[in-house]
Amino acid sequence: MRFEVTEILLALLGGVFISASSTLNLLFNGRITGMSSIFYTIINWDSKEGLKWKLYFLLGMIAPVFIFYIIAGSTGAINGVPFFNPYYYNIWALLLGGFLVGIGTKTGNGCTSGHAVCGMARLAKRSIVATMLFLCLGLGVGTLFWHLNWIRNVDVSTDWGNTYERDVFFVIACVLAFLYIGVGIIIFVVRIIMGKESKQDIIDTGISCGVGVLFGAGLAVSGMCNPRKILWFLSIDPEIWDPSLIFVMISAVGINLLTFNLILTKMKAPVLLGKFSTPKSEFDVPVVVGPIIFGIGWGISGLCPGPGMLNFFLLPQGFLYIISLAAGMFVATKYVIPLLQPTQTPASSPAPPIASAPAPELASASIPIPVLQNSATDRVPEFNKQILKIQKEPLLKIHNILPLFY
C-alpha cells in the first residue's frame, strides 16, 4: 500500500481548495458546482443553461493546472510527487470508460463533484445513495480489472516515446491551454469596452473564473489530474493501493457540510443572484442506474468529467476520452433517460353526457327580480348571488330558486 504523508497532506489541501470553490459558487451565485453539468452545457452550447459562466469557470480551472504542469515539466512530478501522467494510456480504457462515464453521469445527473462534494454536503438522500453506488462500483471494477488484467493490459508505468516526443506534446498542450485562456480573456475585455457587459455580468464572470481557479488548484494539488493515481486508489491491492484520494473527499465534504448548511439555512438568497439553484431532491430510478454505470466507467478509465476535461490537454490521447464522454452523454439524453422515465398512461376520455329532457320553461324572456335585502339572515349574500344569476339567464327554471329556501 502506498501511504505517503506528503501526498495525504496534499490531498487534504486539495479538498480545502475544492470546498472553497464550491462554497463560494453557492454563496455568491447560488450554484451547485457539478462538472458533468458544466461539460454537457459546453458541448451542447446551451446558453439557457449558463453557458457563459461555465466557459469562464473552465477557463479559470485550466490556469492553475498548467502552472503546475509547467513547473512539473514533461516528467509530471514535482519533488518526486506525481501530479500528472506523462505516459501513454490504454486507448480502450479511455474509449469504453469515457463512454460509460458519460452515460452514467448524465443519467444520474451528477458525478463526484455534484453528488459527493456538493450533494452529500447538503445531506441529499439521492446524492448519498449515488455516491455510495459509484464509489463501490468504481472500487469493485477497478480492482477486478487490475487483478484480471482486462482492458488495462499495459504497463502504465512504462515511459512512452523519448524525451523529445514528450517535450513536443508538452509544448502543444501548453499552447492549446493558454490559447483558450487568452482568447477567453480577449473576448471578455472587448465586450466590456463595447458596453455589452453589465456590472453584474462582469462580477459574475469574475467570480466564476475565480472559483474555477480554486477548483483547478484543488484537482492539481490533490493529484486528481493523474488518472494513474486514481486507478491506484480504485484498485485494492497490497502493493499499489493509494488511499490518499479518500482524504480529498473527507476535507471537501467535511467543510461543505458546515458551509453549505449555513448558507442554505441562514440566507434567503445568494449574494448576487435571486435564488439558489439546487437540484431536485426526490429519489428516482435514474439516480440508481446512472451511478452504477458511472462507477463502472470510472473503474475502467480512472477519470471522471472534471479531471477528464483537464486531461484533454494533459494526456496524449485525452481527446479520445472527451469524444467518448460526449458521445455517452448524448446517448443517455436520447435513449437511456427516456427509457427510465415512468410512462404516463393517457387519461381516459370522459363519458358522453346523458341526454335528458329539457326542464319546463316558465317564460320566454328574463324576469326582472329585485335583489332582496334582509339583515336578519346570514344567507342574504348567497341569496343575492343566486338571484343575480337568475336575472342574467334568458329562461327561469324553478330548480334555480328552490335551494335558497331550505
DOVO-862864 format. One line per 8 residues: number of its first residue (from 1); their letters; for each residue x, z, y of N, C-alpha, C. Coordinates in steps of 0.1 Angstrom, whole numbers, plus 5000, padded with zeros to 4 digits. Each point is the difference from the previous one (the first is absolute). Example, Ala and Ser with C-alpha at 12.3 -4.5 7.8 and 13.67 -1.06 7.14 Angstrom:
REM residues 2
1	as	5132/5078/4943/4991/5000/5012/5009/5000/5012 ~ 4996/4993/5011/5009/5000/5011/4992/5008/5011
REM end
This chain:
REM residues 406
1	mrfevtei	5008/5000/4988/4992/5000/5012/5009/5000/5012 ~ 4996/4991/5010/5008/4999/5012/4994/5010/5010 ~ 5007/5011/5003/4995/5010/5010/5011/5002/5010 ~ 5000/4992/5011/5010/5002/5010/4993/5007/5012 ~ 5007/5011/5004/4994/5008/5011/4999/4992/5013 ~ 5010/4991/5003/4999/4992/5012/4988/4991/4999 ~ 4997/4994/4989/4988/4991/4999/4987/5008/5001 ~ 5000/5012/4995/4988/5008/5001/4997/5003/5015
9	llallggv	5011/5004/5007/4998/5003/5014/4996/4988/5008 ~ 5005/4988/4997/4996/4988/5007/4986/4996/4997 ~ 4996/5003/4987/4986/4998/4997/4990/5009/5008 ~ 5004/5012/5001/4992/5009/5008/4999/4996/5015 ~ 5012/4995/5005/5000/4995/5014/4992/4988/5001 ~ 5001/4991/4991/4992/4988/5000/4985/5003/5000 ~ 4996/5010/4992/4986/5004/5000/4995/5005/5014 ~ 5009/5007/5007/4997/5005/5013/4998/4988/5010
17	fisasstl	5008/4990/4999/4998/4988/5009/4987/4993/4997 ~ 4997/4999/4987/4987/4993/4996/4988/5008/5004 ~ 5001/5013/4999/4989/5009/5005/4999/4999/5015 ~ 5011/5000/5007/4999/4999/5015/4993/4987/5004 ~ 5004/4989/4993/4994/4987/5003/4985/5000/4998 ~ 4995/5004/4988/4986/5000/4997/4992/5010/5008 ~ 5006/5011/5004/4994/5010/5008/4997/4995/5014 ~ 5011/4994/5006/4999/4995/5014/4990/4988/5000
25	nllfngri	5000/4992/4990/4990/4989/4999/4986/5005/5000 ~ 4998/5011/4993/4986/5006/5000/4997/5007/5013 ~ 5010/5007/5005/4997/5008/5013/4997/4991/5012 ~ 5008/4989/5002/4998/4992/5011/4989/4989/4998 ~ 5001/4993/4989/4991/4989/4997/4989/5002/4990 ~ 5000/5012/4993/4990/5002/4991/5000/4992/4987 ~ 5012/4995/4997/5002/4990/4989/5007/5006/4988 ~ 4996/4996/4988/5007/5003/4988/5011/4990/4998
33	tgmssify	5012/5005/4997/5012/4991/4998/5000/4996/4985 ~ 4993/4989/4997/5000/4994/4987/5008/4987/4999 ~ 5010/5000/4992/5009/4988/5000/4993/4988/4994 ~ 4992/5002/4989/4993/4989/4994/4990/4994/5010 ~ 4993/5008/5008/4991/4994/5010/5007/4993/5011 ~ 5012/5005/5004/5008/4993/5010/5004/4986/4995 ~ 5005/5000/4987/5005/4988/4995/4989/4989/4998 ~ 4988/5005/4995/4989/4990/4998/4995/4995/5013
41	tiinwdsk	4999/5008/5011/4996/4995/5013/5009/4989/5005 ~ 5013/5002/4998/5010/4991/5005/4999/4987/4993 ~ 5000/5000/4986/5000/4987/4993/4986/4993/5002 ~ 4990/5008/5002/4987/4994/5003/4998/4996/5014 ~ 5009/5005/5009/5000/4997/5014/4986/5003/5006 ~ 4996/5012/4998/4986/5004/5004/5001/5009/5012 ~ 4996/4994/5011/5001/5007/5013/4990/5011/5001 ~ 4989/4999/4992/4989/5010/5001/5005/5013/4993
49	eglkwkly	5010/5000/4992/5005/5012/4993/5013/5005/5006 ~ 5002/4999/5013/5011/5006/5006/5013/4992/4998 ~ 5000/4987/5000/5012/4992/4997/5011/5003/5009 ~ 4997/5002/5013/5011/5001/5010/5008/5013/4998 ~ 4993/5011/4998/5007/5013/4999/5008/5000/4987 ~ 4995/4993/4989/5006/5000/4987/5013/4992/5001 ~ 5000/4989/5007/5012/4992/5002/5011/5007/5007 ~ 4996/5008/5010/5010/5008/5007/5004/5012/4993
57	fllgmiap	4992/5005/4991/5004/5011/4991/5010/4995/4991 ~ 4998/4988/4994/5010/4994/4991/5013/4997/5008 ~ 4999/4996/5012/5012/4997/5008/5008/5013/5002 ~ 4993/5011/5003/5007/5013/5001/5006/5004/4987 ~ 4993/4998/4989/5004/5005/4987/5013/4993/4996 ~ 5002/4987/5003/5012/4993/4996/5012/5004/5007 ~ 4999/5004/5013/5012/5003/5009/5009/5011/4994 ~ 4995/5012/4997/5009/5010/4994/5006/4997/4987
65	vfifyiia	4992/4993/4992/5005/4996/4986/5012/4991/5002 ~ 5000/4991/5009/5011/4991/5002/5012/5006/5007 ~ 4998/5010/5007/5011/5008/5005/5007/5007/4989 ~ 4993/5005/4990/5006/5006/4988/5007/4989/4992 ~ 4993/4988/5000/5005/4989/4991/5013/4995/5006 ~ 5001/5000/5013/5013/4995/5006/5011/5010/4998 ~ 4997/5013/5001/5010/5011/4997/5004/4999/4985 ~ 4991/4998/4991/5003/5000/4986/5008/4988/4996
73	gstgaing	4997/4989/5007/5006/4987/4997/4995/4994/4987 ~ 5007/4991/4994/4995/4993/4988/5001/5008/4988 ~ 5006/5012/5000/5000/5009/4989/4988/5008/4998 ~ 4992/5002/5011/4988/5007/5000/5001/5015/5000 ~ 5012/5006/5001/5002/5014/4999/5007/5005/5012 ~ 4997/5013/5004/5007/5007/5011/5006/5013/4994 ~ 5013/5001/5000/5006/5012/4995/4996/5003/4985 ~ 4999/4989/4993/4997/5001/4986/4985/5002/4997
81	vpffnpyy	4991/5001/5010/4986/5001/4997/4994/4986/5001 ~ 4993/4996/4989/4995/4986/5000/4986/4999/5007 ~ 5000/4994/5012/4988/4999/5008/4993/4987/4997 ~ 5008/4990/4996/4994/4986/4997/5005/4995/4987 ~ 4994/4989/4995/5004/4995/4987/5007/4986/5002 ~ 5013/5000/4999/5007/4987/5003/5002/4992/4987 ~ 4990/5000/4991/5002/4993/4988/4988/4990/4997 ~ 5003/4991/4991/4989/4992/4996/4989/5008/4993
89	yniwalll	4988/4995/5000/4989/5008/4994/4992/4991/4991 ~ 4994/5006/4990/4993/4993/4990/4988/4993/5006 ~ 5000/4986/5000/4990/4993/5006/4986/5002/4995 ~ 4999/5002/4986/4987/5002/4994/4994/5014/5004 ~ 5009/5010/5002/4995/5013/5005/4995/4999/5014 ~ 5006/4992/5008/4995/4998/5014/4986/4992/5000 ~ 4999/4990/4992/4988/4992/5000/4988/5007/4994 ~ 5002/5005/4988/4989/5007/4993/4997/5013/5007
97	ggflvgig	5010/5008/5003/4998/5013/5007/4993/4998/5013 ~ 5005/4991/5008/4994/4997/5013/4986/4996/5000 ~ 4997/4991/4990/4986/4995/4998/4991/5012/4997 ~ 5004/5009/4990/4992/5011/4996/4998/5010/5012 ~ 5011/5002/5007/4999/5010/5012/4991/4994/5010 ~ 5000/4987/5002/4990/4994/5010/4986/5002/4995 ~ 4997/4997/4988/4986/5002/4995/4996/5015/5001 ~ 5009/5009/4995/4997/5014/5000/4998/5006/5013
105	tktgngct	5009/4998/5010/4999/5006/5013/4988/4995/5008 ~ 4997/4987/4998/4988/4994/5007/4987/5005/4994 ~ 5000/5001/4987/4988/5005/4993/4997/5015/5003 ~ 5011/5008/4999/4999/5014/5002/5000/5004/5014 ~ 5002/4990/5009/5000/5003/5015/5011/5010/5004 ~ 5012/4998/4995/5011/5009/5004/5012/5000/4990 ~ 5011/5005/5005/5012/5001/4992/5006/5014/5002 ~ 5013/5001/4999/5007/5013/5001/4998/5006/5014
113	sghavcgm	5000/4992/5010/4999/5005/5013/4985/5003/5004 ~ 4991/4991/4997/4986/5002/5003/4994/5011/4992 ~ 5002/5000/4987/4993/5010/4991/5009/5013/5000 ~ 5013/4999/4997/5008/5012/4998/5003/5007/5013 ~ 5007/4993/5009/5004/5007/5013/4989/5003/5009 ~ 4990/4991/5001/4989/5003/5010/4987/5005/4993 ~ 4997/4995/4988/4988/5004/4994/5000/5014/4994 ~ 5011/5003/4993/5001/5014/4994/5001/5010/5011
121	arlakrsi	5006/4996/5012/5001/5009/5011/4986/5004/5006 ~ 4991/4990/4998/4986/5003/5005/4992/5006/4989 ~ 5006/5003/4989/4993/5006/4988/4988/4991/4996 ~ 5002/4987/5001/4990/4990/4996/5000/4999/4984 ~ 4989/5003/4994/5000/5000/4985/5004/4986/4994 ~ 4995/4989/5007/5004/4987/4994/5015/4998/5001 ~ 5006/5004/5011/5015/4998/5001/5007/5009/4990 ~ 4996/5012/4998/5006/5009/4990/5000/4994/4986
129	vatmlflc	4988/4995/4996/4998/4993/4987/5009/4988/5000 ~ 5000/4992/5010/5008/4987/5000/5015/5003/4999 ~ 5004/5010/5007/5015/5004/5000/5004/5004/4986 ~ 4992/5009/4994/5003/5004/4986/5000/4989/4990 ~ 4991/4990/5002/4999/4989/4991/5012/4991/5001 ~ 5004/4995/5013/5011/4991/5001/5013/5007/4997 ~ 5001/5013/5003/5013/5007/4997/5002/5001/4985 ~ 4989/5004/4993/5002/5001/4985/5002/4986/4994
137	lglgvgtl	4993/4990/5004/5002/4987/4995/5014/4994/5003 ~ 5004/5003/5012/5013/4995/5004/5011/5006/4992 ~ 4999/5014/4998/5010/5007/4992/5000/4995/4985 ~ 4987/4998/4995/4999/4996/4986/5005/4986/4998 ~ 4996/4991/5008/5005/4986/4998/5015/4998/5003 ~ 5004/5007/5011/5015/4999/5003/5008/5006/4988 ~ 4996/5011/4995/5007/5006/4988/5000/4991/4988 ~ 4988/4995/4997/4998/4991/4989/5009/4987/5001
145	fwhlnwir	4999/4994/5012/5008/4988/5001/5015/5003/5000 ~ 5004/5011/5005/5014/5004/4999/5005/5001/4986 ~ 4993/5007/4992/5004/5003/4986/4998/4988/4991 ~ 4990/4992/5002/4998/4988/4992/5007/4988/5006 ~ 5006/5001/5012/5008/4989/5006/4991/4988/5001 ~ 4987/5001/5004/4992/4989/5003/5001/4996/5015 ~ 4999/4987/5002/5000/4994/5014/5013/5004/5007 ~ 5003/5013/5001/5012/5004/5007/5011/4999/4990
153	nvdvstdw	5002/4989/4993/5010/4999/4990/5013/4995/5005 ~ 5003/5004/5013/5013/4997/5006/5006/5013/5004 ~ 5013/5000/5001/5007/5012/5005/5000/5000/5015 ~ 4992/5008/5006/4998/4999/5014/5012/5006/5008 ~ 5010/5005/4992/5012/5005/5007/5011/4990/5000 ~ 4997/4988/4995/5010/4989/5000/5000/4994/5013 ~ 5012/4999/5006/5001/4993/5013/4997/4985/4999 ~ 4993/4995/5010/4996/4986/5000/5010/4992/5009
161	gntyerdv	5004/4989/4995/5009/4991/5007/5013/5006/5005 ~ 5006/4995/5010/5012/5006/5005/4997/5006/5014 ~ 5010/5005/5006/4999/5007/5013/4995/4990/5010 ~ 5005/4988/5000/4996/4990/5010/4985/4997/4999 ~ 4995/4998/4988/4985/4997/4999/4992/5012/5005 ~ 5004/5012/4997/4993/5012/5005/5001/5000/5016 ~ 5011/4997/5005/5001/5001/5015/4992/4989/5006 ~ 4999/4988/4994/4992/4989/5006/4985/5005/5000
169	ffviacvl	4995/5005/4989/4986/5005/4999/4998/5011/5011 ~ 5010/5009/5001/4999/5011/5010/4998/4994/5014 ~ 5008/4990/5003/4999/4994/5014/4986/4994/5002 ~ 4996/4992/4990/4987/4993/5001/4989/5011/5001 ~ 5000/5010/4993/4990/5011/5000/4999/5006/5014 ~ 5012/5003/5006/5000/5006/5013/4995/4991/5011 ~ 5004/4987/4999/4995/4990/5009/4985/4999/5000 ~ 4994/4999/4988/4985/4999/4998/4993/5013/5006
177	aflyigvg	5006/5011/4997/4993/5013/5004/5001/5001/5016 ~ 5011/4997/5005/5001/5002/5015/4994/4988/5007 ~ 4998/4989/4994/4992/4989/5006/4986/5004/5001 ~ 4994/5006/4990/4987/5005/5000/4998/5011/5011 ~ 5010/5009/5001/4999/5010/5010/5001/4994/5014 ~ 5010/4991/5002/5002/4994/5013/4988/4992/5005 ~ 4995/4992/4991/4988/4992/5004/4988/5008/5004 ~ 4998/5011/4992/4989/5009/5003/5002/5007/5013
185	iiifvvri	5012/5004/5004/5002/5006/5013/4998/4990/5011 ~ 5006/4988/4998/4998/4990/5011/4986/4997/5002 ~ 4992/4998/4990/4986/4997/5002/4993/5011/5007 ~ 5003/5012/4996/4993/5012/5007/5004/5000/5015 ~ 5012/4998/5003/5005/5001/5014/4993/4988/5008 ~ 5000/4988/4995/4994/4989/5006/4985/5003/5003 ~ 4993/5006/4990/4986/5003/5002/4998/5010/5011 ~ 5009/5010/5001/4999/5010/5011/5002/4993/5014
193	imgkeskq	5010/4991/5001/5002/4993/5012/4988/4992/5004 ~ 4994/4993/4990/4989/4992/5003/4987/5008/5003 ~ 5000/5013/4998/4989/5008/5003/4990/5000/4989 ~ 5004/4996/4987/4990/5000/4989/5000/5013/4992 ~ 5008/5010/5004/5001/5012/4993/4995/5011/5010 ~ 4989/5007/4997/4996/5011/5008/5009/5012/4998 ~ 4998/5010/5008/5008/5012/4999/4998/5007/4986 ~ 4988/5001/4996/4997/5006/4987/5006/4991/4988
201	diidtgis	5000/4987/5002/5006/4991/4989/5015/5003/5000 ~ 5006/5001/5011/5015/5003/5001/5003/5013/4993 ~ 4992/5010/5003/5003/5013/4994/4997/5000/4985 ~ 4990/4993/4996/4996/4999/4986/5011/4993/4992 ~ 5005/4989/5006/5011/4992/4993/5013/5008/4999 ~ 5003/5008/5011/5012/5008/5000/4999/5011/4989 ~ 4988/5006/4999/4999/5011/4990/5000/4994/4986 ~ 4994/4989/4998/5000/4993/4987/5014/4997/4996
209	cgvgvlfg	5008/4995/5009/5014/4996/4997/5008/5013/4997 ~ 4997/5011/5008/5008/5012/4998/4997/5007/4987 ~ 4987/5000/4996/4997/5006/4987/5005/4991/4988 ~ 5001/4987/5003/5007/4991/4990/5014/5004/4998 ~ 5007/5002/5012/5014/5004/4999/5002/5013/4991 ~ 4992/5010/5003/5000/5012/4992/4998/4998/4985 ~ 4990/4992/4997/4997/4997/4986/5011/4992/4993 ~ 5006/4990/5007/5011/4993/4994/5012/5009/4998
217	aglavsgm	5003/5009/5010/5011/5009/4998/4998/5009/4988 ~ 4987/5005/4998/4997/5008/4989/5003/4993/4987 ~ 4996/4987/4999/5002/4992/4988/5015/4998/4997 ~ 5007/4997/5011/5015/4998/4998/5007/5012/4997 ~ 4998/5011/5007/5007/5013/4997/4997/5005/4986 ~ 4988/4999/4996/4996/5006/4987/5005/4991/4988 ~ 5004/4988/5002/5004/4991/4990/4989/4992/4994 ~ 4988/5000/5006/4989/4993/4994/5000/4985/5003
225	cnprkilw	5010/4995/5007/5003/4986/5001/5008/4994/4989 ~ 5005/5009/4991/5008/4996/4989/4991/5000/4987 ~ 4996/4989/4995/4991/5000/4989/5006/5005/4987 ~ 5013/4999/4999/5007/5006/4989/4999/5015/4999 ~ 5000/5007/5012/4999/5014/5001/4985/5004/4996 ~ 4991/4992/5004/4986/5003/4997/4997/4998/4985 ~ 5007/4990/4994/4999/4998/4985/5006/5011/4993 ~ 5011/5006/5005/5006/5011/4994/4991/5013/5000
233	flsidpei	4992/5000/5011/4990/5011/5001/4989/4998/4990 ~ 4995/4988/4998/4989/4997/4992/5004/4999/4985 ~ 5013/5000/4997/5005/4999/4986/5005/5013/4996 ~ 4992/5008/4992/5004/5013/4996/5010/4999/4988 ~ 5012/5002/5003/5011/4999/4990/5011/5010/5004 ~ 5005/5008/4990/5010/5010/5004/5012/4995/5007 ~ 5004/4988/4999/5012/4995/5006/4997/4995/5015 ~ 4989/4993/5002/4998/4993/5013/4989/5006/5009
241	wdpslifv	4992/5009/4995/4988/5004/5008/5004/5006/5013 ~ 4994/4995/5011/5004/5005/5013/4987/5006/5006 ~ 5000/5014/5001/4988/5006/5005/4999/5001/5015 ~ 5009/4995/5007/5001/5002/5015/4988/4995/5007 ~ 4994/4989/4995/4988/4995/5008/4988/5009/4999 ~ 5000/5010/4991/4989/5010/5000/5000/5008/5013 ~ 5012/5002/5006/5002/5008/5012/4995/4992/5012 ~ 5000/4987/4999/4995/4992/5011/4985/5003/5002
249	misavgin	4993/5000/4988/4986/5003/5000/4997/5014/5004 ~ 5008/5009/4995/4998/5015/5003/5000/5002/5015 ~ 5011/4995/5007/5001/5003/5014/4989/4992/5008 ~ 4998/4987/4997/4990/4992/5007/4986/5005/4999 ~ 4996/5003/4988/4986/5004/4997/4999/5015/5005 ~ 5010/5008/4998/4999/5014/5004/4998/5002/5015 ~ 5008/4992/5008/4999/5001/5014/4986/4994/5005 ~ 4996/4989/4994/4988/4994/5004/4988/5008/4996
257	lltfnlil	5001/5008/4990/4989/5009/4997/4996/5009/5012 ~ 5011/5004/5007/4998/5009/5012/4995/4991/5012 ~ 5008/4990/5003/4998/4992/5012/4986/4992/5000 ~ 4998/4994/4988/4987/4992/4999/4988/5009/5002 ~ 5000/5011/4993/4988/5009/5001/4998/5006/5013 ~ 5011/5003/5007/4999/5005/5014/4994/4989/5009 ~ 5005/4988/4999/4996/4989/5008/4985/4997/4998 ~ 4996/4999/4987/4986/4996/4997/4990/5011/5002
265	tkmkapvl	5004/5012/5000/4991/5011/5002/4999/5005/5014 ~ 5011/4999/5008/5001/5005/5013/4997/4990/5011 ~ 5002/4987/4996/4998/4989/5010/4988/4992/4997 ~ 4992/4997/5010/4988/4992/4998/5003/4985/5000 ~ 5012/4996/5006/5004/4986/5001/5015/5000/5002 ~ 5007/4989/4995/5014/4999/5003/5003/4999/5015 ~ 5013/5001/5003/5004/5000/5014/4996/4987/5008 ~ 5002/4989/4993/4999/4987/5007/4987/4993/4996
273	lgkfstpk	4996/4999/4988/4988/4993/4995/4988/5009/5000 ~ 4989/4994/4998/4987/5007/5001/4996/5008/4988 ~ 5005/4996/4988/4996/5008/4988/5011/4998/4989 ~ 4999/5009/4990/5009/5000/4989/4996/4989/4989 ~ 5009/4992/4996/4997/4990/4990/5004/5004/4986 ~ 4994/5010/4995/5003/5005/4987/4992/4992/4989 ~ 5006/4997/4989/4993/4992/4989/4988/5008/4994 ~ 4992/4992/4993/4989/5006/4993/5005/5011/4990
281	sefdvpvv	4991/5010/4997/5004/5011/4991/4993/5000/4987 ~ 4990/4991/4998/4992/5000/4988/5009/4995/4988 ~ 4997/5005/4988/5007/4996/4988/4993/4988/4994 ~ 5008/4990/4996/4994/4988/4993/5009/4995/4990 ~ 4995/4989/4993/5008/4995/4989/5013/4994/5005 ~ 5001/4992/5011/5013/4994/5004/5011/5010/5002 ~ 4996/5012/5004/5011/5010/5003/5006/5006/4987 ~ 4994/4996/4989/5006/5004/4987/5007/4988/4994
289	vgpiifgi	4994/4988/5000/5006/4988/4995/5012/4996/5008 ~ 4999/5000/5013/5011/4995/5009/5013/5008/4998 ~ 5000/5013/5001/5012/5008/4998/5006/4998/4986 ~ 4992/4998/4990/5005/4997/4986/5009/4988/5000 ~ 4994/4989/5006/5007/4987/5001/5012/5001/5009 ~ 4999/5007/5011/5011/5002/5009/5011/5008/4993 ~ 4997/5011/4993/5010/5007/4993/5008/4992/4990 ~ 4993/4991/4993/5007/4992/4990/5010/4990/5007
297	gwgisglc	4995/4994/5011/5009/4991/5008/5012/5008/5006 ~ 4997/5012/5005/5011/5008/5006/5010/5004/4990 ~ 4996/5003/4987/5009/5003/4990/5009/4989/4996 ~ 4994/4987/5001/5008/4988/4996/5010/4996/5011 ~ 4996/5000/5013/5008/4995/5011/5008/5011/5007 ~ 4994/5012/5001/5007/5010/5008/4997/4999/5014 ~ 4991/4992/5004/4997/4997/5014/4985/5002/5003 ~ 4997/5006/5011/4986/5001/5005/5000/4992/5013
305	pgpgmlnf	4989/4998/5007/4999/4990/5011/5010/5003/5011 ~ 5002/5013/5004/5009/5003/5012/5014/4996/4997 ~ 5006/5006/4990/5014/4995/4997/5001/4985/4996 ~ 4989/4995/4994/5000/4986/4996/5001/4991/5012 ~ 4993/5003/5011/5001/4992/5013/5015/5001/5005 ~ 5006/5011/4999/5014/5001/5005/5009/4993/4991 ~ 4998/5000/4987/5009/4993/4990/4998/4985/5001 ~ 4990/4995/5007/5000/4986/5003/5013/4996/5007
313	fllpqgfl	5006/5009/5008/5013/4997/5007/5012/5006/4992 ~ 4997/5010/4991/5011/5007/4994/5004/4995/4987 ~ 4991/4994/4992/5003/4995/4987/5001/4985/5000 ~ 5010/4994/4992/5001/4986/5000/4987/4993/4995 ~ 4993/5006/4991/4987/4994/4996/4988/5008/5005 ~ 5002/5007/5011/4989/5008/5005/4988/4992/5004 ~ 5002/4987/5004/4989/4992/5004/4990/4998/4988 ~ 5005/5000/4987/4992/4998/4989/4990/5012/4998
321	yiislaag	5005/5012/5003/4991/5011/5000/4989/4999/5010 ~ 5003/4996/5012/4990/4998/5011/4990/4990/4996 ~ 5004/4989/4995/4991/4989/4996/4990/5005/4989 ~ 5006/5007/4990/4991/5005/4989/4991/5011/5005 ~ 5005/5008/5009/4992/5011/5006/4988/4994/5007 ~ 5003/4990/5008/4989/4994/5008/4990/4993/4990 ~ 5005/4993/4990/4991/4994/4991/4991/5010/4993 ~ 5006/5011/4996/4992/5011/4993/4989/5005/5009
329	mfvatkyv	5003/5002/5013/4989/5005/5009/4989/4990/5002 ~ 5003/4987/5001/4990/4990/5001/4992/4999/4987 ~ 5006/5001/4989/4992/5000/4987/4991/5012/5000 ~ 5005/5012/5004/4991/5012/5000/4988/4998/5009 ~ 5003/4994/5012/4989/4998/5010/4989/4991/4994 ~ 5004/4989/4994/4991/4990/4996/4993/5003/4987 ~ 5008/5006/4990/4994/5001/4987/4998/5015/4995 ~ 5011/5008/5002/4999/5013/4994/4990/5009/5007
337	ipllqptq	5001/5001/5013/4991/5010/5007/4986/4996/4999 ~ 4996/4987/5001/4986/4996/4998/4995/5004/4985 ~ 5010/4999/4991/4996/5003/4986/4997/5014/4998 ~ 5007/5009/5007/4999/5014/4999/4988/5006/5008 ~ 4996/4993/5010/4989/5005/5008/4987/5000/4992 ~ 4992/5011/5002/4987/5000/4993/4991/4989/5004 ~ 4994/4994/4990/4990/4989/5003/4987/5006/5005 ~ 4995/4995/5010/4987/5005/5006/4988/4992/4994
345	tpasspap	4991/5006/4993/4989/4994/4995/4990/4996/5011 ~ 4996/4987/5000/4991/4996/5011/4987/5008/5000 ~ 4995/5003/5012/4988/5007/5001/4988/4992/4995 ~ 4991/5007/4993/4988/4993/4994/4991/4996/5012 ~ 4994/4988/4999/4991/4996/5011/4988/5008/4999 ~ 4994/5004/5012/4988/5008/5000/4988/4992/4994 ~ 4992/5008/4994/4988/4994/4994/4991/4994/5011 ~ 4993/4989/4997/4991/4994/5010/4989/5009/5003
353	piasapap	4995/5001/5012/4989/5009/5004/4987/4996/4993 ~ 4993/5010/4996/4987/4997/4993/4989/4997/5011 ~ 4994/4989/4997/4990/4995/5010/4988/5009/5000 ~ 4995/5004/5011/4988/5008/5001/4990/4994/5010 ~ 4988/5004/4997/4989/4995/5009/5002/5006/5014 ~ 4997/4992/5010/5002/5005/5014/4989/5010/5003 ~ 5005/5010/5008/4991/5011/5004/4989/4994/5009 ~ 4988/5006/5000/4989/4995/5008/5004/5002/5015
361	elasasip	4997/4990/5008/5003/5000/5014/4988/5005/5008 ~ 5003/5009/5009/4990/5006/5008/4997/4991/5012 ~ 5010/4993/5005/4998/4992/5012/5010/4989/5000 ~ 4998/4990/5008/5009/4989/5000/5010/5001/5012 ~ 4998/5010/5008/5009/5002/5012/5004/5014/5000 ~ 5011/5002/5007/5005/5014/5001/4991/5009/5008 ~ 4998/5012/4996/4991/5009/5007/5008/5010/5008 ~ 4998/5000/5013/5007/5010/5009/4995/5014/4997
369	ipvlqnsa	5010/5009/4997/4996/5014/4997/5009/5008/5009 ~ 4995/5009/5008/5008/5008/5009/5009/5010/4992 ~ 5012/5002/5006/5009/5010/4994/4995/5014/5002 ~ 4998/5008/4990/4994/5013/5001/5011/5010/5004 ~ 4996/5009/5008/5009/5011/5005/4993/5013/4995 ~ 5007/5008/4992/4995/5012/4995/5011/5010/4998 ~ 5002/5009/5009/5011/5010/4999/4997/5011/4989 ~ 4989/5000/4995/4996/5010/4990/5006/4998/4986
377	tdrvpefn	5004/4988/4998/5005/4997/4987/5014/4994/5001 ~ 5008/5003/4989/5014/4995/5000/5001/4987/4994 ~ 4988/4993/4997/5001/4987/4994/4997/4989/5010 ~ 4999/5004/5013/4997/4990/5010/5010/4989/5001 ~ 5013/5003/5000/5010/4988/5001/4998/4990/4989 ~ 4999/5005/4987/4998/4991/4989/4987/4992/5002 ~ 4989/5007/5004/4987/4994/5002/5001/4989/5010 ~ 5007/5002/5011/5002/4990/5011/5007/4988/4995
385	kqilkiqk	5011/5002/4991/5007/4989/4995/4992/4991/4991 ~ 4992/5007/4992/4991/4992/4991/4990/4992/5008 ~ 4994/5006/5011/4990/4993/5008/5007/4988/5007 ~ 5012/5002/5005/5007/4989/5007/5003/4989/4990 ~ 5003/5003/4988/5003/4990/4990/4987/4992/4997 ~ 4989/5007/4999/4987/4994/4998/4996/4990/5011 ~ 5003/5004/5012/4997/4992/5012/5007/4987/5000 ~ 5012/5000/4994/5008/4987/5000/4996/4991/4989
393	epllkihn	4993/5005/4990/4996/4991/4989/4987/4992/5004 ~ 5000/4987/4996/4988/4992/5003/4988/5004/4992 ~ 5002/5007/4989/4989/5004/4991/5000/5015/4998 ~ 4990/5007/5001/4999/5014/4998/4996/5003/4986 ~ 5008/5007/4992/4996/5003/4987/4997/5015/4999 ~ 4990/5004/4993/4996/5014/5000/5010/5009/4994 ~ 5009/4995/4990/5009/5009/4994/5012/5003/5009 ~ 5001/4993/5012/5010/5004/5009/4997/5013/5007
401	ilplfy	4987/5003/5002/4996/5012/5007/4999/5012/4991 ~ 4995/4999/4988/4997/5011/4992/5011/5010/4998 ~ 5013/4997/4999/5010/5010/4998/5001/5010/5012 ~ 4995/4996/5011/5002/5009/5012/4991/5012/5000 ~ 4990/5000/4991/4990/5010/5000/5000/5010/4989 ~ 5010/4999/4991/5002/5010/4989/5015/5002/4998
REM end
